[in-house]
C-alpha cells in the first residue's frame, strides 16, 4: 500500500518495530513468506494453468522454495492462501524470478549458502508440461499483460481511431482488458465525465479502485465514493485522495474503523487536508482515534515537535496515543522528557507494550544506541540498559498502580531477585484482581516451597474468587505425588470452576486404585465431569464430535455458552493443548508460531477460521511457518520451523517450542513438509466445553469480560 507503514525501522529498539501491526499506525501482513524472499512476480501470462493468473510467485532463498500466493479481497486489503510450487534441498537457492515472453518462468538459483561470488549459479526454466498449441494473440485482449500493454500503446499511435478502440475495450468482459484500456486512456486524458461515471459503476471492485486511484479529480466525486461505494477497498482509495475540509467528519469516522487499512487511508486524507498547525489544533478532539491519527501524522513529519502537545499526549487516556508519544521521544532523543518518562512509569505504563516502550525510550535517551550494530535484534537493549533495575524499583513505590505492577510481573523473570517473597506476599493481599492473578501466575513458575504453600492456601480459600482459586491450583503439578490428594479434594469442590480446573490439572497423573475409585464415583454423580475424568484415566475423550473435515458441523457443535476466563486458563495450562508454548498473547507465551495480536479485544481470525486452524492445522499453513525435517548424516532427524540460521548451524523450533540446533556440516538434507508443527488432534485433547471456552477467550463477544486481568 503506497504510503503504508509496515513497521520496519532501520535503527531503533524492539518495542518500536512491528512485524504484523503490533504497534500503533502500522499495517498487517497479507501473508508472511518463507525466509529471505528475494524475488516476486505477479503471474499475468498464459502458459501456466489459467488459475495461476493474478497469483504472486515468490522466490524464497532461505527456505529453498518457490511459493504461490492467491489473493482475495478482505476489507480494504487482501487475504492470501499459499502453497509451495517448487521445494528444493539445501543447494536450491532461488534468488530471482521472471516471466519469459512465452509465459514460462525463469528462476535464478544461487546454488550455495555462501554469499561471495562462486560461479555455481544456475538458471532454471519452468514451463507447463503440456502447454498446448495456442495461436499468439498480439492484441489488447491477450492473456499476457506485456502484450496487452504493448497493444494498448500501439493503439495510441493510431490517433482517434486508436482512442475509439480503447474506449470500446472498456466494455469488453475481461476486466484485465478494461483495466489496460483505462490506464492508457487516463495517460492521455481522453476520458469524458460520462465514461468516468460508467467506470466508477463497474461490477469489478478492483477496476473501480484503479479508477478512483488514477482518474483526474475533475472526473470524480471522492467524498461521495468514500461514503457510498460498497467496496471498502474503493472507499479507502478515495479517502487517500481527499483534501477538502468538508470531508473531515467522514475522515474522523473512518479513523475509528476496525480495518487498519481503512485507518491508514483516513490518515492519508487527513494529511492531505490539514497543515501541521491545524493537525495540532485537532489533537484536542474528544475521540481517541482522531488523537491517535493526529499524533501518528505529526510524528512522521520529522518536524520539530511541540512540547505542549507531547506533554498532552503522554497524559492521554488512550494507551496507543501514549505509545506513539513515547516512541517519538525515544526516536528523536528528546532529552527534556527523560524525567517525565521516568515519573510516568509508575502510573502510565499500563500494558505490556507500554512498559517496554517507556523503558526502551529511556534507554535511548541514556545512549543505549551506541551499542547498536547492524543486524542487532531482539531485547539486547534490556541487558545493556537499566531497564530491569528501573522496573524493579517500581515494585516498592507506593504510587505504582496495580495495572503497572501487573506489567512488571510479566516483564521480569519469575526468579528475579526483586520479586522477593515479601513483595509477592504483599501483592497477593491486593484488592486488585488483575494483580492477584498475575502474582499467582508468577508463583506457578517458581519451584519452591513458598510458592506451593501460597498456591495451596489460595486454592483452599473458599472466600476468594473461584477464578483465582482455579489459577492457583494449576500450579499444583500432578506429576508430584504430594499434590494428588489436594487436587482430588478440589475435584470434589462444590464450585464447578474449581472442580473442572482440578480435573484438567490431574490429566496424566499416576493414581492409586483408591484415588481412581473416588474419581469414578465423581463422574457417576456428575455427568458434566465424566469426560474430564475419562481423560485422566485413558488420556482420551469419548465425546461424540465431527471429523476434522466437517467444519460446518463443528461450528454447530461449538455453539453455546462459554467462559472466556476458563478459556484463558486452558490456553496457558501445562496440561492443556499447549497453545502458550508456540503462541504469544496478552504479553505471555512464546513467539514460535504466528502472534495472536488483538484488535478491539479480538484476534484477527474470525470464528470459523479459528476453529478450522485448530481442527485441521495443516490445511492452510502460514508460509512463514512452513515446517521442515532436518536429517543428519548419522540418521537422526527432527521436524520444526526455522528459528534461525547462520554459516555454522541451523536451528528449528519443535512442536513444544523447544529450540533444536544442528551443525551444517552434520546435515545430510532438509526436507520441506506440508504438515504443520501444530499437532493434529488438538481438538481431541479438549472437551467440547473447553473448546468453546478457548474460542471465547480469543474472540470475546462485545461487552464481555475478556479475562481476569
C-alpha positions, 0 to 999 in steps of 0.5 A: 500500500503506497504510503503504508507503514509496515513497521520496519525501522532501520535503527531503533529498539524492539518495542518500536518495530512491528512485524504484523501491526503490533504497534500503533499506525502500522499495517498487517501482513497479507501473508508472511513468506518463507525466509529471505524472499528475494524475488516476486512476480505477479503471474499475468501470462498464459502458459501456466494453468489459467488459475495461476493468473493474478497469483504472486510467485515468490522466490524464497532463498532461505527456505529453498522454495518457490511459493504461490500466493492467491489473493482475495479481497478482505476489507480494504486489503487482501487475504492470501492462501499459499502453497509451495510450487517448487521445494528444493534441498539445501543447494536450491537457492532461488534468488530471482524470478521472471516471466519469459515472453512465452509465459514460462518462468525463469528462476535464478538459483544461487546454488550455495549458502555462501554469499561471495561470488562462486560461479555455481549459479544456475538458471532454471526454466519452468514451463507447463508440461503440456502447454498446448498449441495456442495461436499468439494473440498480439492484441489488447485482449491477450492473456499476457499483460506485456502484450496487452500493454504493448497493444494498448500503446500501439493503439495510441499511435493510431490517433482517434481511431486508436482512442475509439478502440480503447474506449470500446475495450472498456466494455469488453468482459475481461476486466484485465482488458478494461483495466489496460484500456483505462490506464492508457486512456487516463495517460492521455486524458481522453476520458469524458465525465460520462465514461468516468461515471460508467467506470466508477459503476463497474461490477469489478471492485478492483477496476473501480479502485484503479479508477478512483486511484488514477482518474483526474479529480475533475472526473470524480466525486471522492467524498461521495465514493468514500461514503457510498461505494460498497467496496471498502477497498474503493472507499479507502482509495478515495479517502487517500485522495481527499483534501477538502475540509468538508470531508473531515467528519467522514475522515474522523469516522473512518479513523475509528474503523476496525480495518487498519487499512481503512485507518491508514487511508483516513490518515492519508486524507487527513494529511492531505487536508490539514497543515501541521498547525491545524493537525495540532489544533485537532489533537484536542478532539474528544475521540481517541482515534482522531488523537491517535491519527493526529499524533501518528501524522505529526510524528512522521513529519520529522518536524520539530515537535511541540512540547505542549502537545507531547506533554498532552499526549503522554497524559492521554487516556488512550494507551496507543496515543501514549505509545506513539508519544513515547516512541517519538521521544525515544526516536528523536532523543528528546532529552527534556522528557527523560524525567517525565518518562521516568515519573510516568512509569509508575502510573502510565505504563499500563500494558505490556507494550507500554512498559517496554516502550517507556523503558526502551525510550529511556534507554535511548535517551541514556545512549543505549544506541551506541551499542547498536550494530547492524543486524542487532535484534531482539531485547539486547537493549534490556541487558545493556540498559537499566531497564530491569533495575528501573522496573524493579524499583517500581515494585516498592513505590507506593504510587505504582498502580496495580495495572503497572505492577501487573506489567512488571510481573510479566516483564521480569523473570519469575526468579528475579531477585526483586520479586522477593517473597515479601513483595509477592506476599504483599501483592497477593493481599491486593484488592486488585484482581488483575494483580492477584492473578498475575502474582499467582501466575508468577508463583506457578513458575517458581519451584519452591516451597513458598510458592506451593504453600501460597498456591495451596492456601489460595486454592483452599480459600473458599472466600476468594474468587473461584477464578483465582482459586482455579489459577492457583491450583494449576500450579499444583503439578500432578506429576508430584505425588504430594499434590494428588490428594489436594487436587482430588479434594478440589475435584470434589469442590462444590464450585464447578470452576474449581472442580473442572480446573482440578480435573484438567490439572490431574490429566496424566497423573499416576493414581492409586486404585483408591484415588481412581475409585473416588474419581469414578464415583465423581463422574457417576454423580456428575455427568458434566465431569465424566469426560474430564475424568475419562481423560485422566484415566485413558488420556482420551475423550469419548465425546461424540464430535465431527471429523476434522473435515466437517467444519460446518458441523463443528461450528454447530457443535461449538455453539453455546455458552462459554467462559472466556476466563476458563478459556484463558486458563486452558490456553496457558495450562501445562496440561492443556493443548499447549497453545502458550508454548508456540503462541504469544498473547496478552504479553505471555507465551512464546513467539514460535508460531504466528502472534495472536495480536488483538484488535478491539479485544479480538484476534484477527481470525474470525470464528470459523477460521479459528476453529478450522486452524485448530481442527485441521492445522495443516490445511492452510499453513502460514508460509512463514511457518512452513515446517521442515525435517532436518536429517543428519548424516548419522540418521537422526532427524527432527521436524520444526520451523526455522528459528534461525540460521547462520554459516555454522548451524541451523536451528528449528523450533519443535512442536513444544517450542523447544529450540533444536540446533544442528551443525551444517556440516552434520546435515545430510538434507532438509526436507520441506513438509506440508504438515504443520508443527501444530499437532493434529488432534488438538481438538481431541485433547479438549472437551467440547466445553473447553473448546468453546471456552478457548474460542471465547477467550480469543474472540470475546463477544462485545461487552464481555469480560475478556479475562481476569486481568 
